[in-house]
Amino acid sequence: MSSIETSYIVTAVVGIVLGFGIFLAVRFLLPRRLKATYEAQREMIVQKAKERQGQLVQEAKKRADEKLQQMTEELEVTLEEERLSLESLENDYALQEQFAEHEEERIQKLESSIQVHQKKISDLEESLTAQNDEKVSILVEKQSRLAQIADCDVQTTKQNISDTVLNDRRLDSQKRIKELVDDLESHSKKGAERVLSRILSRYQPTFVWPKSVNHVEIQNPRLFEAIAAESSTLIQDLGQLSEGVELTLSPAEHEGMPSVIRLGGGYGIYKEAVRLTLEEVLPRGPSQWGRIERVYQKHRQAIEIQAAKLGRQAVNELKLNNIHEEIQKMVGALNWRTSYRQNQFHHSVEVSRLAGLLASEMGVDPQIAKRCGLLHDIGKGIDYRIEGSHAVISGDYADRFGEKRIVCDTVMSHHNDLVLDTPLSFVLKSADTLSGARPGARINLEEGYQERLHAMEEAIKTFSGIQKVAIMNGGREVHIGVNHKRIREEDLQDFCAAIARKIEEDVAFPGQIKVLVTRRFEATAVA
């Protein structure tokens, strides 16, 4: 080992010993010094806190003194204001007392004045009462003398004056009402003519009205003899199958003309089925007459299918919705029903179209109007087996199959069986009249028409007590006036029913006839 290394080691050992000594000195001396420093700092902080405490106390005391001084001043000001207000109220009270005293004096003076005036008024009333009594007595005396002179009492004179004034006013009112009615009728007529002119210009029917055939010709005389034979039941069998269709065998009226089987009454479909059955079975001879039931049912079913198809076709063409299938069948069945030779199916469709046009012109719902027009005569197809007006039957069946009340009532009203003053009712009546009155629509032979009217009048005049007879509406209505002395009021309904039965027995007529009997009592005096 060299000397240099030895010196290094010695130096290191010496350094370590010195460092350890310094460490021990610092360890024992430093805490004592720090403790003394901390003590000095604590005393200084405590001293400063005490000085700060004194300052804060002085400041708080000063602020409290200032606040107390301010509150004292405010209280003094408030007290002064209250004192002044109290003095003002005392002054006002004194003034009000003075005013009350003055008012009391004035009221006393007014009461005294009122008493004086009341006494004057009482005196005047007594004076006026006495004068009025005197005037009344004078007036009564003068009226009595005037009545004696004129030979007429006061009440009669008043009544005469009142009647004269009322009659004059009534006459003026009647004249004014007549002027207004005439003016209204004139304007209404012109308006109606314009509406009808527009309707007729818009409506141009294109269909051809079919002609109904209600008979079957028998060309072979031997065939006629076979049908007319007592052993033949062809006519009776078809009558039973068709449920009400009347078959009449008529011989040839002139040489060279065929014999015929005439068909009348009953349901239109059944009558057409009978006609087709006869046309198919008769040429085949009596040997085939035993199968008429099967042939009849075949034609009847085919026509019923055709009727349903016609009803659907009409509904679709008119663009109507929710019409029951039974109603559609009844509409289609009108194709085999005529009135004055007018086909009722085409009539119903035409009335529906016209009603829609009229309704659009008059501001009424066109769909409801067309519905009423299509359904208005469906009762004609079944009126042979239901008693009553076809209009009532139509409305009843429409109601039965779900139509609205307004539709049913309007249908019932188109022949006034139900009185209904609505725009829709007048639209339907007008459309029905236009379709029936159109030239060529209906055929009413003048000779037969006059004969029917004459027969109706003769049947009515067989009853006693008849004063006058008026046949109206093309023979559909009869108005009868009876003598009130001969016919009692409680017998009127039975009397009317008896006349209707007599007309049914003695007169042949299409459709129905309404009988109206009027019993009127009148008293006449001449002044």
Backbone torsions as a table, in degrees:
resi	resn	phi	psi	omega
1	MET	NA	137.2	-176.3
2	SER	-89.0	168.0	179.2
3	SER	-69.5	-30.6	-179.7
4	ILE	-65.7	-44.3	-179.2
5	GLU	-65.3	-37.3	178.9
6	THR	-63.7	-41.4	179.3
7	SER	-64.5	-36.0	177.9
8	TYR	-64.3	-43.3	-178.0
9	ILE	-65.6	-44.7	-179.0
10	VAL	-62.0	-43.9	179.7
11	THR	-60.6	-41.6	179.9
12	ALA	-64.0	-42.1	-179.3
13	VAL	-65.7	-41.7	179.3
14	VAL	-62.9	-43.0	179.2
15	GLY	-61.1	-39.9	-178.7
16	ILE	-66.5	-42.1	-179.1
17	VAL	-64.9	-40.2	179.5
18	LEU	-66.9	-42.8	179.7
19	GLY	-61.6	-40.7	178.9
20	PHE	-65.2	-37.0	179.2
21	GLY	-66.9	-43.1	178.1
22	ILE	-61.8	-39.2	179.9
23	PHE	-60.3	-42.9	-179.9
24	LEU	-66.4	-38.8	180.0
25	ALA	-64.6	-44.9	-179.8
26	VAL	-65.0	-35.8	-177.5
27	ARG	-64.3	-35.1	-175.9
28	PHE	-94.2	-24.5	-173.4
29	LEU	-95.3	-36.4	-173.9
30	LEU	-63.5	-45.0	178.9
31	PRO	-59.2	-38.2	-179.2
32	ARG	-65.3	-38.2	-179.2
33	ARG	-70.7	-40.9	178.8
34	LEU	-64.1	-37.4	179.1
35	LYS	-63.2	-41.1	178.9
36	ALA	-65.3	-38.7	-179.9
37	THR	-65.7	-43.9	179.4
38	TYR	-60.8	-38.8	-180.0
39	GLU	-63.8	-42.3	-178.8
40	ALA	-66.0	-42.8	179.2
41	GLN	-63.6	-39.9	-179.5
42	ARG	-62.5	-43.7	179.4
43	GLU	-63.2	-38.1	179.7
44	MET	-65.7	-42.1	-179.6
45	ILE	-64.9	-43.4	179.2
46	VAL	-60.2	-41.0	-179.3
47	GLN	-64.2	-44.7	179.9
48	LYS	-64.9	-37.8	179.2
49	ALA	-63.2	-41.9	179.4
50	LYS	-64.6	-39.6	178.3
51	GLU	-65.3	-40.8	179.7
52	ARG	-65.8	-38.6	177.8
53	GLN	-60.5	-42.9	179.4
54	GLY	-63.4	-41.0	179.7
55	GLN	-63.4	-43.1	-179.1
56	LEU	-64.6	-41.5	178.4
57	VAL	-59.8	-42.2	-178.9
58	GLN	-65.7	-42.8	179.9
59	GLU	-65.3	-44.0	179.2
60	ALA	-61.6	-40.6	178.7
61	LYS	-64.5	-40.1	179.6
62	LYS	-64.7	-43.4	179.6
63	ARG	-65.1	-40.0	179.2
64	ALA	-61.9	-39.9	178.9
65	ASP	-65.4	-39.8	-180.0
66	GLU	-66.8	-41.9	179.7
67	LYS	-62.7	-42.5	179.8
68	LEU	-63.7	-39.6	179.6
69	GLN	-65.2	-39.2	179.9
70	GLN	-66.2	-44.8	-179.7
71	MET	-64.7	-35.6	178.5
72	THR	-64.4	-42.7	179.7
73	GLU	-65.8	-42.2	179.2
74	GLU	-63.5	-40.0	179.1
75	LEU	-63.4	-39.6	178.8
76	GLU	-64.7	-40.3	179.2
77	VAL	-64.5	-44.5	179.9
78	THR	-61.3	-43.6	178.6
79	LEU	-61.1	-38.2	-179.9
80	GLU	-67.3	-41.1	178.4
81	GLU	-64.6	-42.9	178.4
82	GLU	-62.5	-38.2	179.1
83	ARG	-64.2	-44.2	179.1
84	LEU	-64.3	-39.9	178.8
85	SER	-63.7	-41.9	178.7
86	LEU	-62.3	-39.7	178.7
87	GLU	-65.3	-39.8	179.1
88	SER	-64.2	-41.5	178.0
89	LEU	-63.6	-39.4	178.2
90	GLU	-63.1	-38.5	178.7
91	ASN	-67.1	-43.2	178.3
92	ASP	-61.8	-43.6	179.2
93	TYR	-59.2	-40.4	179.1
94	ALA	-64.5	-41.0	179.1
95	LEU	-64.8	-42.7	179.5
96	GLN	-63.1	-36.8	176.2
97	GLU	-62.7	-41.0	178.3
98	GLN	-64.7	-43.0	179.6
99	PHE	-63.2	-41.1	178.5
100	ALA	-62.1	-39.4	178.4
101	GLU	-63.8	-43.5	178.0
102	HIS	-62.6	-42.4	-179.7
103	GLU	-64.4	-38.3	179.3
104	GLU	-63.2	-41.2	178.0
105	GLU	-64.0	-42.3	-178.6
106	ARG	-65.9	-40.1	178.9
107	ILE	-63.4	-40.7	177.9
108	GLN	-61.6	-40.9	177.6
109	LYS	-63.9	-41.9	179.6
110	LEU	-63.7	-42.4	178.9
111	GLU	-60.0	-41.0	177.7
112	SER	-62.8	-42.1	179.6
113	SER	-65.6	-39.8	-179.9
114	ILE	-63.9	-43.3	178.0
115	GLN	-58.6	-40.7	178.4
116	VAL	-63.3	-46.8	-178.7
117	HIS	-65.6	-39.0	178.3
118	GLN	-61.3	-39.1	178.0
119	LYS	-64.0	-40.7	178.4
120	LYS	-64.1	-43.5	-179.5
121	ILE	-62.7	-43.1	178.7
122	SER	-60.0	-41.4	178.1
123	ASP	-63.9	-43.5	179.7
124	LEU	-64.0	-41.2	179.1
125	GLU	-61.6	-42.0	177.7
126	GLU	-62.0	-41.1	179.4
127	SER	-64.8	-44.8	-179.8
128	LEU	-65.4	-39.8	178.5
129	THR	-60.5	-43.0	179.0
130	ALA	-64.1	-41.9	179.4
131	GLN	-65.5	-41.0	179.4
132	ASN	-63.9	-42.6	178.2
133	ASP	-59.9	-39.3	179.3
134	GLU	-66.4	-41.9	179.7
135	LYS	-64.8	-41.4	179.9
136	VAL	-62.0	-44.2	179.7
137	SER	-63.4	-39.0	177.8
138	ILE	-65.7	-42.8	-179.2
139	LEU	-63.5	-43.7	178.8
140	VAL	-61.0	-42.1	179.9
141	GLU	-63.5	-42.9	-179.3
142	LYS	-67.6	-41.1	178.5
143	GLN	-62.2	-39.2	178.8
144	SER	-63.9	-44.4	179.6
145	ARG	-65.2	-40.9	179.6
146	LEU	-64.1	-39.0	179.1
147	ALA	-65.1	-37.8	178.0
148	GLN	-65.9	-41.8	-179.6
149	ILE	-67.2	-45.0	-176.5
150	ALA	-83.5	-8.2	-177.2
151	ASP	56.1	44.8	-177.5
152	CYS	-154.7	131.6	-178.7
153	ASP	-82.4	171.1	-175.2
154	VAL	-66.3	-44.5	-177.7
155	GLN	-62.0	-39.9	178.3
156	THR	-64.5	-40.8	178.6
157	THR	-62.9	-45.3	178.2
158	LYS	-60.5	-43.5	-179.6
159	GLN	-63.7	-39.4	178.8
160	ASN	-64.8	-43.7	178.1
161	ILE	-62.6	-44.4	179.8
162	SER	-61.7	-43.3	179.8
163	ASP	-64.4	-38.8	179.6
164	THR	-63.5	-46.7	179.5
165	VAL	-62.9	-44.4	-179.5
166	LEU	-63.6	-41.2	179.5
167	ASN	-64.2	-40.5	177.6
168	ASP	-63.3	-46.2	179.9
169	ARG	-65.2	-38.6	179.7
170	ARG	-65.1	-40.0	178.9
171	LEU	-64.7	-43.4	177.1
172	ASP	-62.1	-42.1	-179.9
173	SER	-64.0	-42.3	179.4
174	GLN	-63.2	-40.4	177.6
175	LYS	-62.8	-43.5	-179.4
176	ARG	-65.9	-41.5	178.6
177	ILE	-62.9	-42.5	179.2
178	LYS	-62.1	-41.4	177.8
179	GLU	-61.4	-44.9	-179.7
180	LEU	-64.4	-41.8	179.8
181	VAL	-64.6	-44.1	178.6
182	ASP	-61.8	-42.3	179.2
183	ASP	-64.7	-42.9	179.1
184	LEU	-64.1	-43.2	179.0
185	GLU	-62.8	-39.5	179.9
186	SER	-64.0	-48.1	179.2
187	HIS	-64.9	-40.7	179.9
188	SER	-64.4	-41.4	179.7
189	LYS	-62.8	-44.0	178.9
190	LYS	-63.8	-42.4	178.0
191	GLY	-63.0	-41.7	179.3
192	ALA	-64.3	-40.4	178.8
193	GLU	-63.5	-39.2	177.9
194	ARG	-65.2	-43.4	179.6
195	VAL	-62.0	-46.1	-179.7
196	LEU	-64.6	-35.5	178.1
197	SER	-63.8	-42.8	178.2
198	ARG	-66.5	-38.8	-179.4
199	ILE	-63.4	-48.3	-177.2
200	LEU	-66.9	-29.3	176.7
201	SER	-73.4	-26.6	179.6
202	ARG	-87.0	-21.8	-175.0
203	TYR	-103.2	119.9	178.9
204	GLN	-136.2	91.5	-178.0
205	PRO	-65.7	141.9	-178.4
206	THR	-114.6	-10.0	-176.5
207	PHE	-79.9	160.3	178.0
208	VAL	-103.9	126.8	-178.8
209	TRP	-72.8	120.7	179.6
210	PRO	-75.1	152.2	176.7
211	LYS	-99.6	135.0	-178.9
212	SER	-85.1	148.1	177.8
213	VAL	-118.2	119.9	-175.8
214	ASN	-117.8	29.6	177.4
215	HIS	-154.2	162.5	177.2
216	VAL	-127.3	124.6	-179.0
217	GLU	-82.5	144.7	177.7
218	ILE	-118.5	103.9	-176.4
219	GLN	-78.2	-31.1	-174.8
220	ASN	-90.5	117.7	179.7
221	PRO	-60.9	-35.9	179.1
222	ARG	-63.4	-36.0	178.0
223	LEU	-65.2	-38.0	176.9
224	PHE	-63.3	-42.3	-179.7
225	GLU	-65.3	-35.7	179.6
226	ALA	-67.6	-38.8	179.6
227	ILE	-69.6	-37.7	-176.8
228	ALA	-79.0	-10.0	-179.0
229	ALA	-62.5	150.0	-178.2
230	GLU	-64.3	-29.2	-177.7
231	SER	-77.2	-13.9	-177.4
232	SER	-81.8	132.4	177.9
233	THR	-116.8	17.8	-176.0
234	LEU	-59.3	-49.5	-177.7
235	ILE	-62.9	-45.5	-178.6
236	GLN	-64.9	-41.0	-178.9
237	ASP	-63.5	-45.0	178.8
238	LEU	-65.6	-35.9	177.3
239	GLY	-61.5	-40.0	178.5
240	GLN	-71.1	-40.5	-179.6
241	LEU	-64.8	-36.4	-173.6
242	SER	-85.7	-1.7	172.4
243	GLU	55.7	55.7	173.1
244	GLY	119.4	-9.1	177.4
245	VAL	-73.2	129.0	-179.0
246	GLU	-92.6	122.4	178.7
247	LEU	-108.9	124.3	-178.7
248	THR	-122.8	123.5	179.2
249	LEU	-89.2	117.7	-177.2
250	SER	-117.9	126.6	178.2
251	PRO	-72.3	167.9	179.9
252	ALA	-64.5	131.2	-178.9
253	GLU	-77.0	-31.0	180.0
254	HIS	-135.9	156.9	179.1
255	GLU	-65.0	134.5	-178.7
256	GLY	94.2	-10.1	177.9
257	MET	-98.9	146.0	-177.8
258	PRO	-78.4	156.6	169.1
259	SER	-75.5	160.1	-177.0
260	VAL	-138.5	155.6	168.1
261	ILE	-110.8	114.1	-177.5
262	ARG	-90.1	139.5	-179.4
263	LEU	-113.3	134.0	-179.8
264	GLY	-149.7	154.2	176.9
265	GLY	68.3	-174.3	177.0
266	GLY	75.3	-175.1	-178.7
267	TYR	-78.8	135.4	-175.1
268	GLY	-57.6	-41.4	179.8
269	ILE	-64.5	-42.7	-179.6
270	TYR	-65.8	-38.5	-179.7
271	LYS	-65.4	-41.0	178.0
272	GLU	-67.4	-36.5	177.4
273	ALA	-64.0	-39.1	177.0
274	VAL	-63.3	-43.9	-178.8
275	ARG	-61.6	-46.1	179.6
276	LEU	-65.7	-36.1	178.1
277	THR	-63.0	-44.9	179.3
278	LEU	-64.0	-41.8	-179.9
279	GLU	-64.6	-28.9	179.8
280	GLU	-84.7	-37.2	-171.8
281	VAL	-88.5	-37.1	-174.1
282	LEU	-58.1	-46.5	-178.2
283	PRO	-61.6	-19.4	-176.1
284	ARG	-84.3	-8.2	175.9
285	GLY	92.3	167.4	-177.2
286	PRO	-59.6	-23.1	-177.8
287	SER	-64.7	-24.2	-177.6
288	GLN	-99.0	-0.1	-176.3
289	TRP	-70.4	-17.9	179.4
290	GLY	-69.2	-17.3	-179.2
291	ARG	-101.5	20.8	-177.0
292	ILE	-64.5	-30.2	-178.0
293	GLU	-63.1	-45.2	-179.9
294	ARG	-65.0	-41.3	179.5
295	VAL	-65.7	-41.7	-179.7
296	TYR	-62.3	-45.6	-179.2
297	GLN	-64.0	-35.1	177.9
298	LYS	-62.5	-48.9	-179.6
299	HIS	-67.7	-38.4	-179.6
300	ARG	-62.1	-45.7	179.5
301	GLN	-64.1	-40.0	179.6
302	ALA	-63.9	-40.8	-179.5
303	ILE	-70.3	-36.7	177.8
304	GLU	-63.3	-39.6	176.2
305	ILE	-64.1	-41.5	178.4
306	GLN	-64.4	-37.5	178.6
307	ALA	-64.2	-44.3	178.2
308	ALA	-61.8	-39.2	178.3
309	LYS	-65.0	-41.7	177.9
310	LEU	-63.1	-40.1	178.8
311	GLY	-62.4	-45.3	177.8
312	ARG	-63.4	-40.2	180.0
313	GLN	-61.8	-43.5	179.5
314	ALA	-63.2	-44.0	-179.7
315	VAL	-62.2	-42.3	-179.8
316	ASN	-68.0	-40.9	179.6
317	GLU	-64.1	-36.0	-179.0
318	LEU	-86.0	-4.7	178.1
319	LYS	58.7	48.9	176.6
320	LEU	-105.1	153.0	-176.5
321	ASN	-125.1	158.1	171.6
322	ASN	57.0	42.0	171.9
323	ILE	-99.6	126.7	-174.5
324	HIS	-58.9	148.0	-178.1
325	GLU	-61.8	-35.6	178.8
326	GLU	-64.7	-38.7	176.7
327	ILE	-64.3	-40.7	178.3
328	GLN	-61.5	-39.9	178.2
329	LYS	-64.5	-40.2	179.4
330	MET	-66.0	-36.6	175.8
331	VAL	-64.4	-45.7	179.8
332	GLY	-64.1	-32.7	-179.2
333	ALA	-66.9	-20.5	178.6
334	LEU	-67.2	-10.6	176.7
335	ASN	-63.5	-21.5	178.5
336	TRP	-111.5	30.3	176.5
337	ARG	-132.3	131.9	-179.7
338	THR	-123.2	156.7	172.6
339	SER	-136.3	114.9	-172.7
340	TYR	54.0	38.9	177.6
341	ARG	69.1	12.5	175.5
342	GLN	-94.0	125.9	178.9
343	ASN	-63.8	122.6	-172.6
344	GLN	-78.2	-21.4	175.3
345	PHE	-69.0	-51.1	178.6
346	HIS	-66.6	-32.1	176.0
347	HIS	-62.7	-43.8	-179.3
348	SER	-65.1	-42.0	178.0
349	VAL	-63.8	-41.8	179.5
350	GLU	-65.3	-42.8	177.6
351	VAL	-61.4	-39.3	178.9
352	SER	-62.4	-44.2	179.2
353	ARG	-64.9	-46.4	-179.9
354	LEU	-63.2	-39.5	179.0
355	ALA	-63.8	-39.5	177.5
356	GLY	-63.5	-42.0	178.5
357	LEU	-65.7	-45.4	178.4
358	LEU	-61.2	-42.8	-178.8
359	ALA	-62.8	-41.1	179.0
360	SER	-65.3	-32.0	177.6
361	GLU	-73.8	-30.7	-174.0
362	MET	-100.7	3.9	178.2
363	GLY	79.4	21.1	177.1
364	VAL	-101.3	155.0	-179.0
365	ASP	-61.4	113.7	-177.5
366	PRO	-64.8	-32.5	-177.4
367	GLN	-66.8	-44.2	178.3
368	ILE	-66.1	-38.7	179.5
369	ALA	-63.1	-44.9	178.0
370	LYS	-63.2	-37.5	178.8
371	ARG	-62.3	-45.9	178.5
372	CYS	-62.5	-41.2	-179.9
373	GLY	-63.1	-39.9	-178.6
374	LEU	-70.3	-33.6	-174.0
375	LEU	-95.6	-3.5	-167.4
376	HIS	-67.4	-22.9	-176.7
377	ASP	-119.6	18.1	-178.1
378	ILE	-65.2	-22.1	178.8
379	GLY	-70.6	-17.4	179.6
380	LYS	-65.7	-26.6	-178.8
381	GLY	-70.7	-23.5	-175.4
382	ILE	-125.0	12.3	-178.7
383	ASP	-71.0	-9.2	178.8
384	TYR	-72.1	-21.9	-176.6
385	ARG	-118.3	0.9	178.2
386	ILE	-125.6	126.4	-178.8
387	GLU	-76.3	138.6	178.1
388	GLY	127.0	172.3	-180.0
389	SER	-67.9	143.3	178.9
390	HIS	-63.8	-27.3	177.7
391	ALA	-66.6	-42.2	177.7
392	VAL	-66.6	-41.3	177.8
393	ILE	-61.8	-41.7	179.8
394	SER	-62.7	-46.6	179.1
395	GLY	-63.9	-37.5	-179.9
396	ASP	-65.7	-43.8	179.6
397	TYR	-70.2	-34.6	175.9
398	ALA	-62.7	-40.9	177.7
399	ASP	-67.2	-38.7	-178.3
400	ARG	-63.0	-31.4	-177.8
401	PHE	-106.1	29.2	164.6
402	GLY	90.4	13.8	178.2
403	GLU	-77.1	155.7	-178.9
404	LYS	-67.2	156.3	-177.9
405	ARG	-60.3	-39.1	-178.4
406	ILE	-64.3	-35.4	177.9
407	VAL	-68.0	-46.1	-178.1
408	CYS	-63.6	-45.3	-179.5
409	ASP	-64.7	-39.5	179.8
410	THR	-65.7	-40.4	177.5
411	VAL	-62.1	-42.4	-179.8
412	MET	-66.1	-25.1	-173.4
413	SER	-89.3	-3.4	-171.0
414	HIS	-73.2	-11.9	169.4
415	HIS	-121.1	23.8	176.6
416	ASN	63.8	22.1	171.5
417	ASP	-69.6	-27.6	171.8
418	LEU	-125.7	122.6	-179.2
419	VAL	-78.2	116.5	-177.3
420	LEU	-141.9	106.0	-178.3
421	ASP	-95.2	73.7	177.3
422	THR	-124.5	154.6	177.6
423	PRO	-55.2	-38.1	-179.2
424	LEU	-64.7	-37.9	178.8
425	SER	-64.5	-43.5	179.5
426	PHE	-67.8	-33.8	176.2
427	VAL	-61.4	-46.6	-178.8
428	LEU	-65.1	-43.5	179.2
429	LYS	-61.1	-42.1	-179.4
430	SER	-65.1	-44.2	179.7
431	ALA	-63.9	-40.8	178.7
432	ASP	-63.6	-41.7	179.2
433	THR	-66.5	-42.0	179.6
434	LEU	-61.3	-42.6	-179.0
435	SER	-68.0	-39.6	-178.2
436	GLY	-76.7	-30.9	-175.9
437	ALA	-92.6	-3.2	179.7
438	ARG	-61.8	136.2	-178.5
439	PRO	-54.1	126.8	178.7
440	GLY	88.7	-7.0	-177.1
441	ALA	-71.3	-42.7	-177.6
442	ARG	-128.5	150.9	179.8
443	ILE	-119.1	120.3	178.4
444	ASN	-129.2	97.5	-176.9
445	LEU	-60.6	127.1	-173.9
446	GLU	-59.8	-42.1	-177.2
447	GLU	-64.4	-47.4	179.1
448	GLY	-65.5	-34.8	179.2
449	TYR	-64.9	-46.1	-180.0
450	GLN	-65.7	-38.0	177.9
451	GLU	-63.8	-39.5	179.4
452	ARG	-66.0	-42.4	178.4
453	LEU	-63.3	-42.1	179.9
454	HIS	-64.1	-42.2	179.6
455	ALA	-64.2	-38.2	178.0
456	MET	-64.3	-44.5	-179.5
457	GLU	-64.5	-39.8	179.2
458	GLU	-66.4	-38.5	179.4
459	ALA	-65.5	-37.2	-179.1
460	ILE	-70.8	-39.6	-176.3
461	LYS	-73.6	-4.8	174.5
462	THR	-72.1	-13.7	178.5
463	PHE	-91.1	144.6	177.7
464	SER	-84.5	152.4	179.0
465	GLY	92.5	1.8	-179.7
466	ILE	-78.9	127.8	178.3
467	GLN	-101.6	-43.7	-179.9
468	LYS	-151.0	152.2	-179.4
469	VAL	-131.8	131.1	176.8
470	ALA	-129.4	115.7	178.6
471	ILE	-97.1	122.3	-170.4
472	MET	-127.7	170.4	173.2
473	ASN	55.2	46.1	176.5
474	GLY	65.4	30.8	179.7
475	GLY	85.3	8.0	179.5
476	ARG	-90.0	-16.1	179.3
477	GLU	-132.6	142.2	176.5
478	VAL	-128.2	121.0	176.8
479	HIS	-105.6	123.4	-174.2
480	ILE	-122.5	128.9	173.4
481	GLY	-104.1	130.7	-176.4
482	VAL	-117.1	159.9	178.9
483	ASN	-77.3	123.4	-176.6
484	HIS	-67.4	-19.8	178.8
485	LYS	-80.5	-27.2	-176.2
486	ARG	-92.5	-32.5	-176.5
487	ILE	-114.8	121.6	179.3
488	ARG	-80.1	154.8	-177.3
489	GLU	-63.1	-39.7	-178.2
490	GLU	-71.1	-15.9	178.9
491	ASP	-96.1	2.5	-171.3
492	LEU	-65.7	-42.9	-177.3
493	GLN	-65.1	-44.1	178.6
494	ASP	-65.3	-38.3	178.6
495	PHE	-62.3	-42.8	179.0
496	CYS	-64.1	-43.1	179.1
497	ALA	-63.6	-37.7	179.3
498	ALA	-64.8	-40.0	177.7
499	ILE	-64.0	-42.1	179.4
500	ALA	-61.5	-41.5	178.1
501	ARG	-64.7	-39.2	179.6
502	LYS	-63.2	-41.1	178.4
503	ILE	-64.0	-40.9	178.5
504	GLU	-60.6	-39.7	-176.9
505	GLU	-74.5	-36.4	-170.0
506	ASP	-101.4	-14.9	-171.6
507	VAL	-124.3	135.0	173.1
508	ALA	-96.0	122.3	-175.6
509	PHE	-149.9	151.4	176.1
510	PRO	-83.9	153.1	175.2
511	GLY	68.4	-135.6	-177.0
512	GLN	-136.4	159.6	179.5
513	ILE	-125.0	127.2	178.1
514	LYS	-91.9	127.1	-178.6
515	VAL	-108.3	124.2	179.2
516	LEU	-122.4	118.5	-179.0
517	VAL	-108.9	130.2	-178.6
518	THR	-119.6	129.4	175.6
519	ARG	-115.6	113.4	-174.0
520	ARG	-122.1	136.7	175.8
521	PHE	-112.2	126.4	-179.3
522	GLU	-127.6	144.4	175.2
523	ALA	-122.4	133.4	-177.9
524	THR	-126.0	136.0	177.2
525	ALA	-137.9	150.7	-179.1
526	VAL	-118.2	127.1	179.3
527	ALA	-101.7	NA	NA
